[in-house]
Structures are given as structure tokens and as C-alpha cells.
Amino acid sequence: MSIYQSTKFFKKIITCLLTISLVTACNAIRADEKNLSQQKILRGDNYGQIKNQKRLRTYYLYTPKSYHPNQPMPLVLVFHGDAGTGRSISDVTRFNNLADKKGFIVVYPDGIDKKWSLRGNSQGKVDDVLFVSALIDHLKQQINIDSHKIYATGFSRGGILTQALACKLSDKIAAFASVAGSLPVRLKPNCQPPTPISMMIVNGTNDRDVRYEGDDHSQRGALVSISDMVSFWRSHDRCISSSASLLLPGMNSSQSSKVKATHYSNCSGNSEVLQLAVVNGGHFWPGGASTDPNLNKFNAKLGLNASQTIWGFFQRHSLS
């Protein structure tokens, strides 16, 4: 090989090495930028979307300031009622403030047309149970979630969806809490989760939308009575003891008369059923934010913060 050829050959080698180094450096910079961007995106308010069952679904996500990508955090799913949105139920429940104090992630999914569908049909409706399952998988790829500590709660129709999730997603969700919701009559015979279910149930005894005494079982979308729902989960969990008139955290003895709390314990698999009956309460989220002055007065006298009580309940449970 001539001197000219040798020089040319070495120049090519140096050029290749420089190119490789440059590409490696660029990739490293992009990775760092992505990590920085991800950390900025994941802390605080975020909005996301996912394609599921040929529909584009949206959600509102809140990640507390204490979140670190290397440390898994619990996840709480919160479902709005009819005519609501993920953002609106976040304002009512104020789970974001609690997430910052206690250290968990909250996601508020949006129903299609502000409604939830419990099963698909020939008319093109989606199955929101399948959507929630896909959303959990999607979020696990986006953020560091503790798979053993995923929880679900919801209000009104969102509480009914929570009941359906307990029937079908006990392998992914560790505990459930429905507020102003109940178990659909048509779903009850097919609700046979393979594991015990920890369920917290909150209902007003004077709720005119989700009636405490239940619906006529022949009507479409009928719900079982609250006592039947409690008995169903108690029987499923094989609970052998109960204690009534519990004094809930943050409530005094006079306030406890307005909330009848019954705790069913000694259940299989360390599960439990907790029922809170708000005496003369209507269709609302106890302790939630409201623009109704009468409801705010009722909440002040009641002294029950459903969000805090639900999180306390959730903390006692995890998937094995």
C-alpha cells in the first residue's frame, strides 16, 4: 500500500470513529433530554390519551412532587359520574392534594360522551372495563407504578363502574371504593371474582339517584339495594364478624351519629368490607368541594372526608 493510500485509509478510519462518537454523543444527549422531559411531564398536571377498541380515549393524570422515576408509587383510579369529566371529579374529590401529602399517583379517566359503558354491544359501545385494564397497562409504561398497590374508586356511575371492576379486574386492582353507587342487577349473577375483594361502600340513605332500597329489578339498568350489595361482598369474602358504630378518623362522637359505619372483618385473604351509610345524605361525595352552599353546610356538620377515608382504607391492602 502506498503512502497516499495509507493516509487515505487512516483518514477514513478517523472519520468513521468521529462519526460513531458523534452519533453516540447525540443519542446520549437525546436520552438525557428525554429523561428530563419525562420528569417534567410526569410531575404535576398532565393530560394523556390512548387508543383502545378503535376509540381515542383521554385521561387526566396527577403525579405528586415527591415522585421519582426510580421509586414505584401507588396508583389510584378515580371515575367521574354521568356528565362529568376526569378534571371535574378531581376538583370535587381533591385527591390531588391528598396525593401530594401521602405520596401516590392519581389518574382520572374520561368516559366517552361523559358516560361509562360496562359492556360493548352491536351498537358500537365500548367496554370500559377493558379500557381500564388497557389504561393500567399503558400507565405502567409511562410512569413507575407499584403494581401491587393499584386502587379504584368512583362516584355515581363511576361508582357503578368500580363495582364492575371489582367483579372483573381483581388481578390488577388491590381494593375498591364506590361512592353513591351500587351493583347492577344484571351483573350480580356473573360477578364471580377468583379472589377476595376489599370493598368500601359509601351511600346516602336519602339518595334519589342511586336509591338506598334499590330499583325494580325488571327495569333497565336496575341496581340492587345497598344492603344486598353489602351482603354480596360480605358473602363473597366469607366475613365472619362485624362491628357497627365505628368512630372514623377526623370525626367526633356527635358526628358519628350522622354516619353509620359497619366494618366486616375476619374475611378470607385479609380482605374487608367497610360500609358507610350517611344518614339523610343525598347523591354527593362526602367532604368534597361544591358550589352548593346547602351541601357545604351539610358537609361541615357531617365531618366525613370520603377521600381521606378511602385512602386510609386502600393503604391496608395490596396484591400478593
Wavefront OBJ file of the C-alpha trace (Angstrom):
o trace
v 0.000 0.000 0.000
v 1.389 3.413 -0.994
v 1.821 6.315 1.440
v -1.069 8.097 -0.302
v -3.321 5.074 0.064
v -2.297 4.610 3.711
v -3.058 8.239 4.511
v -6.413 7.993 2.761
v -7.208 4.770 4.637
v -6.379 6.263 8.033
v -8.465 9.354 7.224
v -11.455 7.085 6.591
v -10.889 5.308 9.906
v -10.650 8.609 11.782
v -13.779 9.891 10.017
v -15.685 6.724 10.942
v -14.553 6.917 14.543
v -15.557 10.570 14.751
v -18.929 9.761 13.187
v -19.529 6.915 15.639
v -18.539 9.120 18.562
v -20.789 11.919 17.319
v -23.773 9.588 16.871
v -23.190 8.088 20.324
v -22.976 11.537 21.862
v -26.150 12.664 20.092
v -28.019 9.572 21.257
v -26.850 10.169 24.816
v -27.994 13.796 24.627
v -31.365 12.737 23.252
v -31.713 10.165 26.061
v -30.867 12.781 28.675
v -33.315 15.233 27.090
v -35.995 12.538 27.057
v -35.395 11.729 30.726
v -35.510 15.399 31.677
v -38.607 15.921 29.569
v -40.285 12.864 31.079
v -39.575 14.063 34.610
v -41.058 17.488 33.779
v -44.116 15.914 32.181
v -44.751 13.405 34.919
v -44.787 15.762 37.900
v -47.975 17.743 38.420
v -50.862 18.044 35.946
v -50.758 16.006 32.756
v -53.199 15.000 30.056
v -52.808 11.796 28.068
v -54.552 9.633 25.534
v -54.681 6.001 24.496
v -56.195 4.187 21.526
v -58.465 1.382 22.692
v -61.259 -0.548 20.970
v -60.813 1.704 17.931
v -61.539 4.797 20.022
v -59.201 7.526 21.209
v -59.556 7.752 24.994
v -58.329 10.560 27.209
v -57.371 10.934 30.850
v -56.094 13.476 33.346
v -53.077 12.397 35.401
v -51.655 13.954 38.538
v -48.212 12.981 39.816
v -47.088 14.354 43.188
v -43.964 16.420 43.650
v -42.384 13.588 45.636
v -42.438 11.234 42.645
v -39.089 9.869 41.492
v -38.756 7.695 38.359
v -36.689 5.128 40.276
v -39.242 4.692 43.060
v -42.565 2.925 42.353
v -45.681 4.661 43.668
v -49.254 3.510 44.326
v -51.884 4.448 41.736
v -55.484 5.491 42.427
v -58.020 5.472 39.593
v -60.944 7.879 40.104
v -64.058 7.701 37.911
v -66.488 10.580 37.393
v -70.270 10.326 37.273
v -72.540 10.958 34.277
v -71.982 14.385 32.676
v -68.645 14.684 34.459
v -65.029 14.577 33.338
v -61.755 13.442 34.840
v -60.860 17.033 35.649
v -64.227 17.814 37.236
v -64.140 14.812 39.604
v -60.578 15.758 40.577
v -61.884 19.172 41.673
v -64.673 17.574 43.726
v -62.652 14.851 45.435
v -59.432 16.862 45.868
v -57.380 13.697 45.595
v -54.501 15.751 44.147
v -53.910 17.479 47.485
v -54.011 14.129 49.236
v -51.607 12.642 46.672
v -49.050 15.337 47.471
v -49.371 14.688 51.209
v -49.413 10.881 51.110
v -47.339 10.074 48.024
v -49.423 8.393 45.345
v -50.339 8.956 41.692
v -53.927 9.698 40.626
v -55.494 9.147 37.215
v -58.924 10.435 36.254
v -60.098 8.757 33.027
v -62.736 10.362 30.791
v -65.837 8.435 29.744
v -66.970 8.647 26.127
v -69.586 11.415 25.907
v -69.054 11.790 29.668
v -70.586 8.369 30.347
v -69.358 4.873 31.226
v -70.276 1.663 29.431
v -69.935 -1.624 31.308
v -70.032 -3.827 28.226
v -69.784 -3.434 24.470
v -72.646 -4.277 22.138
v -73.605 -4.300 18.487
v -74.418 -0.586 18.607
v -70.739 0.226 18.847
v -70.492 0.919 22.558
v -67.151 0.199 24.163
v -66.456 -1.973 27.180
v -64.994 0.383 29.769
v -63.759 -2.493 31.933
v -61.474 -3.458 29.044
v -60.496 0.190 28.632
v -59.483 0.485 32.294
v -57.395 -2.677 32.043
v -55.619 -1.291 28.968
v -55.149 2.087 30.669
v -53.401 0.455 33.633
v -51.018 -1.336 31.257
v -50.446 1.923 29.357
v -49.631 3.901 32.517
v -47.186 1.249 33.680
v -45.169 2.014 30.556
v -45.283 5.769 31.154
v -44.585 6.026 34.858
v -43.181 3.909 37.693
v -46.273 2.383 39.309
v -46.318 -0.132 42.159
v -48.269 -2.977 40.532
v -49.226 -4.352 43.943
v -50.877 -1.082 45.000
v -53.363 -0.060 42.333
v -56.787 1.069 43.596
v -60.109 2.161 42.106
v -62.873 4.462 43.279
v -65.690 6.354 41.618
v -68.774 8.480 42.104
v -72.316 7.646 40.940
v -71.979 5.908 37.548
v -68.250 5.882 38.259
v -69.023 4.016 41.489
v -71.075 1.508 39.496
v -68.100 1.064 37.160
v -65.925 0.496 40.248
v -68.245 -2.351 41.253
v -67.856 -3.875 37.781
v -64.079 -3.581 38.015
v -64.188 -5.469 41.324
v -66.014 -8.267 39.514
v -63.558 -8.472 36.636
v -60.174 -6.916 37.461
v -59.269 -8.308 40.875
v -55.959 -9.472 39.379
v -54.876 -5.869 38.731
v -56.611 -3.795 41.411
v -55.975 -4.331 45.112
v -59.003 -2.583 46.665
v -62.151 -0.725 45.631
v -64.398 2.050 46.942
v -67.716 3.100 45.440
v -69.395 6.369 46.427
v -73.112 6.839 45.647
v -73.046 3.706 43.510
v -74.245 0.111 43.636
v -74.030 -3.251 41.890
v -76.094 -3.658 38.688
v -78.756 -6.360 38.904
v -77.729 -7.929 35.593
v -74.061 -8.021 36.631
v -74.556 -9.656 40.024
v -75.099 -13.300 38.839
v -71.958 -13.135 36.693
v -69.814 -11.424 39.301
v -67.524 -14.201 40.431
v -64.025 -12.806 41.026
v -61.474 -15.552 41.736
v -60.044 -13.755 44.767
v -61.458 -11.991 47.860
v -62.382 -8.340 47.285
v -61.729 -5.478 49.702
v -64.617 -3.078 49.184
v -65.542 0.230 50.796
v -69.114 1.408 50.185
v -70.398 4.954 50.799
v -74.061 5.856 50.227
v -76.569 8.432 51.399
v -79.757 6.950 52.823
v -81.790 9.669 51.044
v -80.092 9.358 47.631
v -82.728 9.831 44.928
v -80.446 8.854 42.036
v -78.953 5.650 43.443
v -81.709 4.617 45.791
v -80.742 3.007 49.064
v -83.550 0.462 48.753
v -82.553 -0.419 45.185
v -84.567 -0.483 41.956
v -87.312 -2.579 40.465
v -85.271 -5.464 39.067
v -87.307 -5.538 35.869
v -86.259 -2.065 34.767
v -83.285 -1.428 32.516
v -80.081 -0.601 34.369
v -81.561 -1.613 37.717
v -79.312 -1.593 40.786
v -79.522 -3.868 43.804
v -80.237 -2.336 47.203
v -77.295 -1.178 49.280
v -77.941 -3.896 51.875
v -77.929 -6.533 49.117
v -74.678 -5.137 47.734
v -73.034 -5.242 51.163
v -74.290 -8.800 51.730
v -72.966 -9.847 48.333
v -69.403 -8.732 49.025
v -69.522 -9.921 52.623
v -70.605 -13.370 51.440
v -68.005 -13.448 48.681
v -65.254 -12.629 51.165
v -66.623 -15.062 53.772
v -66.503 -12.440 56.500
v -67.456 -13.947 59.845
v -67.653 -10.890 62.103
v -68.795 -7.296 62.042
v -68.674 -4.230 64.233
v -71.022 -1.274 63.899
v -70.920 2.338 65.065
v -67.230 2.804 64.337
v -65.721 6.225 65.044
v -63.997 7.222 61.810
v -60.767 9.271 61.791
v -61.410 13.003 61.968
v -64.955 12.630 63.305
v -66.215 13.229 66.823
v -68.854 11.208 68.656
v -71.707 13.572 67.743
v -70.797 13.429 64.051
v -70.617 9.639 64.103
v -74.386 9.506 64.616
v -74.747 11.001 61.144
v -72.601 8.260 59.577
v -73.370 4.648 60.386
v -70.140 2.758 59.814
v -70.161 -1.033 59.730
v -66.938 -2.976 59.365
v -66.950 -6.618 58.250
v -63.699 -8.340 59.173
v -62.147 -11.780 59.646
v -62.635 -12.259 55.923
v -60.722 -14.592 53.628
v -57.398 -13.409 52.240
v -57.183 -10.481 54.696
v -59.960 -8.739 52.785
v -62.550 -6.482 54.416
v -65.839 -4.751 53.673
v -66.475 -1.285 55.091
v -69.903 0.315 54.738
v -70.603 3.981 55.475
v -74.274 4.980 55.445
v -74.708 8.761 55.525
v -77.986 9.342 57.392
v -80.299 11.578 55.307
v -77.452 12.115 52.863
v -78.184 12.563 49.163
v -76.251 11.988 45.947
v -72.878 13.541 46.763
v -69.207 12.973 47.618
v -68.895 13.458 51.406
v -66.347 16.140 52.185
v -66.000 17.068 48.528
v -65.844 20.551 47.026
v -69.166 22.031 45.952
v -70.715 25.307 44.774
v -73.943 24.417 46.613
v -73.989 26.329 49.950
v -76.517 23.924 51.467
v -74.326 20.944 50.644
v -71.296 22.715 52.080
v -73.198 23.258 55.351
v -74.232 19.608 55.403
v -70.629 18.522 54.796
v -69.354 20.788 57.566
v -71.743 19.239 60.081
v -71.068 15.740 58.766
v -67.312 15.878 59.309
v -66.630 12.991 56.904
v -63.918 13.321 54.284
v -64.558 10.442 51.888
v -61.271 10.887 50.001
v -59.151 10.657 53.151
v -61.147 7.714 54.471
v -60.879 5.900 51.133
v -57.112 6.369 51.011
v -56.823 5.074 54.579
v -58.804 2.018 53.508
v -56.668 1.493 50.400
v -53.430 1.647 52.362
v -54.339 -1.513 54.220
v -54.363 -3.626 51.048
v -52.019 -4.791 48.319
v -51.923 -7.585 45.785
v -49.770 -10.540 46.766
l 1 2 3 4 5 6 7 8 9 10 11 12 13 14 15 16 17 18 19 20 21 22 23 24 25 26 27 28 29 30 31 32 33 34 35 36 37 38 39 40 41 42 43 44 45 46 47 48 49 50 51 52 53 54 55 56 57 58 59 60 61 62 63 64 65 66 67 68 69 70 71 72 73 74 75 76 77 78 79 80 81 82 83 84 85 86 87 88 89 90 91 92 93 94 95 96 97 98 99 100 101 102 103 104 105 106 107 108 109 110 111 112 113 114 115 116 117 118 119 120 121 122 123 124 125 126 127 128 129 130 131 132 133 134 135 136 137 138 139 140 141 142 143 144 145 146 147 148 149 150 151 152 153 154 155 156 157 158 159 160 161 162 163 164 165 166 167 168 169 170 171 172 173 174 175 176 177 178 179 180 181 182 183 184 185 186 187 188 189 190 191 192 193 194 195 196 197 198 199 200 201 202 203 204 205 206 207 208 209 210 211 212 213 214 215 216 217 218 219 220 221 222 223 224 225 226 227 228 229 230 231 232 233 234 235 236 237 238 239 240 241 242 243 244 245 246 247 248 249 250 251 252 253 254 255 256 257 258 259 260 261 262 263 264 265 266 267 268 269 270 271 272 273 274 275 276 277 278 279 280 281 282 283 284 285 286 287 288 289 290 291 292 293 294 295 296 297 298 299 300 301 302 303 304 305 306 307 308 309 310 311 312 313 314 315 316 317 318 319 320
